[in-house]
Amino acid sequence: MNTPQLVVHRDKELMAQAAAARLITKIVDAQASRGYASIVLTGGRNGNGLLAALASAPARDAVDWTHIDLWWGDERYLPEGDPDRNHTQARAALLDAVPLDPARVHPMPASDGPYGADVEAAAEAYAAELAKAAGPENHGSVPAFDVLMLGVGPDTHVASLFPELPAVRETERTVVGVHGAPKPPPTRISLTLPAIRSAREVWLLAAGEDKAQAAAIALSGAGEIQAPAAGARGRSRTLWLLDAAAASQLPRSLYPPASA
């Protein structure tokens, strides 16, 4: 298991801009090496802030947007186009502004789609879509994502894996339906920790004082059932991207002074 790396920025705006630049570099490198990149997006204020920063980044056009596979780490099980869906917010922040190949954009199913109210069937369908995209060189039944991004909640949840709930305990399936989430809406779809850990790199985004305790708990050796963010790690790299407020409860020994 690799040791998490930390980069701490002065504020959330700088964090978003730096993360966007970092993501552009990662995508360009992947495309140069094999022709395409595979990225997992996250929602929330930090995930959407990164996408908005990417939309306005001067280096945005260095990316070949037609050769990116986009996936989601979780989704609120709401009707297509609902403003609270991560997919809807991502489109507004970035996706509608770049020339993506629609066949390579993989939103999670909506509640008014073919599965109706059956969120478990919707989760199984997304798992099947991931498995279909996985090649023989990949680890298990999901593609080897180049970067999988996750926002960290104040309760340490990532994706829609909340502390102590059944989804965070899942060890076999790659995608699950979530019932009774402690923040609305209660019904969601989420990648599981095994799917998250198939990514080459996992980036955890946290900005704001309300994320400080969560970051401190997750980075202090807490168990993943009690602190799901602690179980989110990449095969080659686990990177925490924070602003100074979110890092305020961390011991300075965890990150180099220059990163602040």
Backbone torsions as a table, in degrees:
resi	resn	phi	psi	omega
1	MET	NA	128.6	-179.2
2	ASN	-78.8	150.9	179.0
3	THR	-79.5	131.2	179.2
4	PRO	-58.3	140.9	173.5
5	GLN	-104.2	146.7	-177.7
6	LEU	-122.2	138.2	169.6
7	VAL	-129.0	124.4	-176.9
8	VAL	-113.9	125.3	179.8
9	HIS	-107.6	162.0	-174.2
10	ARG	-61.7	-43.3	-177.9
11	ASP	-149.4	175.4	-173.8
12	LYS	-68.6	-31.0	179.3
13	GLU	-67.4	-45.6	178.0
14	LEU	-64.8	-38.4	177.6
15	MET	-60.3	-45.6	-179.6
16	ALA	-63.4	-43.3	-179.5
17	GLN	-65.2	-43.5	-179.5
18	ALA	-67.7	-39.5	178.6
19	ALA	-65.4	-38.5	177.7
20	ALA	-63.0	-43.9	178.5
21	ALA	-63.7	-39.9	178.3
22	ARG	-63.4	-40.3	-179.3
23	LEU	-68.6	-40.2	177.0
24	ILE	-58.0	-45.5	179.1
25	THR	-60.6	-42.9	-179.2
26	LYS	-64.7	-41.8	179.6
27	ILE	-65.6	-46.5	-179.4
28	VAL	-61.3	-41.7	179.0
29	ASP	-63.6	-43.0	179.6
30	ALA	-64.9	-42.0	179.8
31	GLN	-66.4	-35.4	178.4
32	ALA	-67.9	-32.9	-175.9
33	SER	-84.0	-32.9	-177.5
34	ARG	-143.2	4.7	172.3
35	GLY	98.2	-13.0	-179.4
36	TYR	-154.3	166.4	175.6
37	ALA	-130.5	152.9	179.9
38	SER	-126.5	117.5	-171.3
39	ILE	-126.8	141.2	174.2
40	VAL	-110.0	122.7	-177.6
41	LEU	-91.0	156.6	175.2
42	THR	-126.3	155.7	178.6
43	GLY	-98.0	-152.2	-179.8
44	GLY	77.7	175.0	-174.0
45	ARG	-66.6	-34.0	-178.9
46	ASN	-78.6	-39.4	176.9
47	GLY	-64.4	-44.3	178.6
48	ASN	-70.2	-32.6	176.0
49	GLY	-63.7	-39.9	176.7
50	LEU	-63.4	-44.5	-178.8
51	LEU	-64.3	-39.6	178.2
52	ALA	-65.2	-39.2	176.8
53	ALA	-65.5	-36.6	177.6
54	LEU	-65.5	-39.0	-179.9
55	ALA	-61.6	-32.7	-177.2
56	SER	-101.3	3.6	-177.5
57	ALA	-71.1	136.1	178.8
58	PRO	-58.5	-30.7	-177.3
59	ALA	-87.8	7.9	-176.9
60	ARG	-54.1	-39.3	-174.7
61	ASP	-77.5	-2.1	173.0
62	ALA	-72.2	-17.3	-178.8
63	VAL	-85.6	137.1	169.5
64	ASP	-87.3	95.2	-173.3
65	TRP	-67.9	-19.1	179.5
66	THR	-76.9	-9.7	-178.0
67	HIS	-122.2	46.7	173.1
68	ILE	-125.4	132.2	170.7
69	ASP	-96.5	122.8	-179.0
70	LEU	-110.7	129.8	177.5
71	TRP	-125.7	172.4	177.0
72	TRP	-124.8	144.9	177.9
73	GLY	-78.9	-28.6	176.8
74	ASP	-163.9	169.9	-179.5
75	GLU	-154.7	145.2	172.1
76	ARG	-78.6	129.6	-174.1
77	TYR	-82.0	82.9	-176.2
78	LEU	-130.4	169.0	-179.2
79	PRO	-63.2	152.1	176.5
80	GLU	-53.9	133.6	179.4
81	GLY	84.6	-4.7	177.6
82	ASP	-59.3	134.9	-176.5
83	PRO	-63.8	-16.2	178.8
84	ASP	-89.6	-6.4	177.3
85	ARG	-73.1	139.6	177.5
86	ASN	-59.0	-38.1	-179.6
87	HIS	-62.6	-43.8	179.0
88	THR	-61.8	-44.6	-178.7
89	GLN	-67.2	-37.9	178.6
90	ALA	-65.4	-38.0	177.5
91	ARG	-62.8	-43.0	-179.6
92	ALA	-66.9	-36.6	-175.7
93	ALA	-77.5	-35.6	-172.8
94	LEU	-150.2	-47.9	-162.3
95	LEU	-62.4	-35.1	179.9
96	ASP	-71.7	-11.5	-175.9
97	ALA	-98.6	-3.8	-177.4
98	VAL	-126.3	152.9	-173.8
99	PRO	-82.6	69.3	179.2
100	LEU	-73.6	155.3	169.7
101	ASP	-85.3	113.8	-176.6
102	PRO	-54.6	-29.9	-179.4
103	ALA	-70.3	-15.7	-178.0
104	ARG	-103.9	6.2	176.5
105	VAL	-103.7	123.5	-169.8
106	HIS	-122.4	74.4	175.9
107	PRO	-68.9	152.0	174.3
108	MET	-72.1	152.9	-177.4
109	PRO	-58.0	152.5	177.1
110	ALA	-101.5	161.3	-175.3
111	SER	-71.5	-15.8	176.1
112	ASP	-102.0	17.7	177.8
113	GLY	-88.2	-162.2	-174.0
114	PRO	-65.7	-15.9	-176.4
115	TYR	-98.7	-3.8	177.3
116	GLY	54.6	-132.9	-177.2
117	ALA	-80.6	-2.9	-176.0
118	ASP	-83.6	85.9	-176.5
119	VAL	-67.4	-27.6	178.3
120	GLU	-67.0	-41.1	177.1
121	ALA	-64.8	-38.0	177.8
122	ALA	-64.1	-41.1	178.0
123	ALA	-64.5	-41.4	178.4
124	GLU	-63.1	-37.3	179.3
125	ALA	-65.5	-40.1	179.4
126	TYR	-69.3	-37.2	175.5
127	ALA	-60.8	-40.2	178.6
128	ALA	-66.1	-37.1	178.1
129	GLU	-65.6	-41.0	176.1
130	LEU	-63.3	-44.2	-178.9
131	ALA	-62.7	-37.5	179.6
132	LYS	-65.1	-32.7	-179.0
133	ALA	-83.2	-13.0	-178.6
134	ALA	-77.5	134.0	178.0
135	GLY	-99.1	173.2	-178.8
136	PRO	-62.8	-21.3	-180.0
137	GLU	-84.2	-8.1	-177.1
138	ASN	-84.8	164.1	-178.1
139	HIS	-93.8	98.2	177.7
140	GLY	84.7	-152.1	-169.7
141	SER	-100.7	30.8	171.5
142	VAL	-136.8	153.7	175.4
143	PRO	-63.0	157.2	174.9
144	ALA	-82.6	88.4	-178.2
145	PHE	-59.9	138.4	175.9
146	ASP	-70.3	-46.5	177.9
147	VAL	-139.0	131.1	174.3
148	LEU	-119.5	116.5	-176.7
149	MET	-100.2	143.5	-179.1
150	LEU	-138.8	132.3	166.6
151	GLY	-81.7	148.8	179.3
152	VAL	-107.4	122.6	179.7
153	GLY	-80.6	162.1	178.5
154	PRO	-59.3	-22.3	178.3
155	ASP	-95.7	10.8	-177.9
156	THR	77.8	9.5	179.0
157	HIS	-72.4	149.8	171.3
158	VAL	-130.3	151.7	-170.1
159	ALA	49.1	-130.8	171.6
160	SER	-116.8	41.4	175.8
161	LEU	-101.2	104.4	-175.8
162	PHE	-100.6	150.5	-178.5
163	PRO	-51.7	131.1	172.5
164	GLU	72.9	-10.4	-179.3
165	LEU	-77.2	158.9	-174.4
166	PRO	-55.0	-36.2	-174.7
167	ALA	-59.9	-35.1	-177.5
168	VAL	-75.2	-14.1	179.1
169	ARG	-91.3	-6.2	-175.8
170	GLU	-66.5	130.2	-178.6
171	THR	-119.8	-8.9	-175.7
172	GLU	-110.8	-51.2	-175.6
173	ARG	-76.4	155.0	178.3
174	THR	-94.8	-24.0	-179.6
175	VAL	-138.2	138.6	-179.7
176	VAL	-136.2	154.9	167.4
177	GLY	-81.7	141.1	-179.2
178	VAL	-114.1	128.4	178.2
179	HIS	-117.3	142.5	174.8
180	GLY	69.8	33.9	176.1
181	ALA	-59.2	140.3	-176.5
182	PRO	-73.4	-7.1	172.2
183	LYS	-123.6	145.0	-174.7
184	PRO	-71.0	152.2	-7.9
185	PRO	-76.6	155.3	-174.6
186	PRO	-73.6	-20.2	-177.0
187	THR	-105.7	128.3	-172.7
188	ARG	-147.8	170.4	170.4
189	ILE	-120.8	141.2	-177.6
190	SER	-147.2	143.5	163.3
191	LEU	-64.3	153.3	177.4
192	THR	-97.2	171.3	178.7
193	LEU	-60.4	-40.8	176.6
194	PRO	-58.8	-38.9	178.1
195	ALA	-68.1	-42.2	178.8
196	ILE	-59.8	-41.2	-175.9
197	ARG	-77.0	0.0	174.1
198	SER	-81.5	-15.1	-177.7
199	ALA	-69.0	147.0	174.5
200	ARG	-63.3	-47.6	177.9
201	GLU	-128.2	137.7	172.5
202	VAL	-115.7	125.3	177.3
203	TRP	-111.2	126.6	177.7
204	LEU	-108.0	125.6	-175.2
205	LEU	-107.2	128.9	178.1
206	ALA	-147.1	124.4	177.6
207	ALA	-140.2	140.9	178.1
208	GLY	106.6	151.7	-178.8
209	GLU	-62.7	-27.7	-178.5
210	ASP	-70.8	-9.2	178.3
211	LYS	-102.9	-2.6	-173.4
212	ALA	-64.0	-46.5	-178.8
213	GLN	-66.5	-39.2	179.3
214	ALA	-61.8	-44.2	178.8
215	ALA	-62.3	-42.9	-179.6
216	ALA	-63.3	-41.9	179.5
217	ILE	-65.8	-48.6	-175.5
218	ALA	-64.9	-30.6	-177.3
219	LEU	-95.6	6.7	-177.3
220	SER	-103.6	10.7	179.5
221	GLY	94.5	15.5	178.3
222	ALA	-65.5	156.5	178.1
223	GLY	-77.7	152.5	-174.9
224	GLU	-72.8	-21.5	177.6
225	ILE	-70.6	-40.8	179.3
226	GLN	-82.7	-28.2	-178.0
227	ALA	-138.8	85.0	-174.9
228	PRO	-52.6	-32.9	179.5
229	ALA	-59.7	-26.8	179.6
230	ALA	-68.4	-22.2	-178.8
231	GLY	-95.3	-0.3	-178.9
232	ALA	-90.5	111.7	-179.4
233	ARG	-150.4	151.2	179.4
234	GLY	-93.1	163.3	179.6
235	ARG	-68.2	-36.7	-178.8
236	SER	-111.7	-22.9	-177.3
237	ARG	-158.6	139.5	172.4
238	THR	-123.5	118.7	-172.1
239	LEU	-122.8	123.1	173.8
240	TRP	-98.5	123.7	177.2
241	LEU	-111.5	114.1	-172.9
242	LEU	-129.3	159.8	166.0
243	ASP	-98.8	172.5	-174.5
244	ALA	-61.3	-34.2	-179.6
245	ALA	-66.3	-43.2	179.8
246	ALA	-69.4	-24.5	-179.6
247	ALA	-91.8	3.1	-169.3
248	SER	-65.9	-20.8	179.6
249	GLN	-102.5	6.2	178.6
250	LEU	-87.4	144.2	173.2
251	PRO	-67.1	139.6	-177.3
252	ARG	-59.5	-21.9	-179.2
253	SER	-66.0	-16.2	-177.2
254	LEU	-78.9	-20.2	-178.8
255	TYR	-144.1	148.7	-177.0
256	PRO	-68.9	141.3	-178.7
257	PRO	-55.4	-33.3	-177.3
258	ALA	-64.1	-22.8	-176.3
259	SER	-73.0	-18.9	-179.6
260	ALA	-76.0	NA	NA
